Amino acid sequence: MTVRRIPVGDRDIAAPVNRREFLTLRTTGSKRILELSCEPLFMRFVDAQSRVASCKGEDAANPSSHCSYGEPATTIDLPTKDELLTELERQLADVDVLRVIGRDWLSGGDFKRQVEARLETFISRGGRIEFGDATSTTALGGH
């Protein structure tokens, strides 16, 4: 199992790493920093658009349902696009700096429009955005 070290006071604790995690909250001095990894967020966004997500509410008893093909329905609890974006907005409301990792995943389409709209709102309220990773960053926005 992969773990990450989280600073708590004067010691570190080990916490399991969720491979689907796309938001990581850190505190540096008085700045609250959120790391947003665009690749897993994009994958979850696409999952929310997928046929599996659209089958979520299908009637399992209806054998003519295009999702079941006569088989018992598989229950996969995927968040919707709106739920993903609402969670991103909630996280952005509590931080001063957003570090965007994997910006190339914001290549276009609905995903890019939806995420960039939230980033613009974050900047308009005084937030600062850093693009890059641990080795190189460029900044955008307030402070």
PyMOL commands that set and color helices and strands:
alter all, ss='L'
color gray80, all
select helices_A, chain A and resi 38-49+51-54+81-93+103-105+109-124
alter helices_A, ss='H'
color red, helices_A
select strands_A, chain A and resi 3-8+11-16+23-28+31-37+97-101+128-132+137-141
alter strands_A, ss='S'
color yellow, strands_A
deselect
rebuild
show_as cartoon
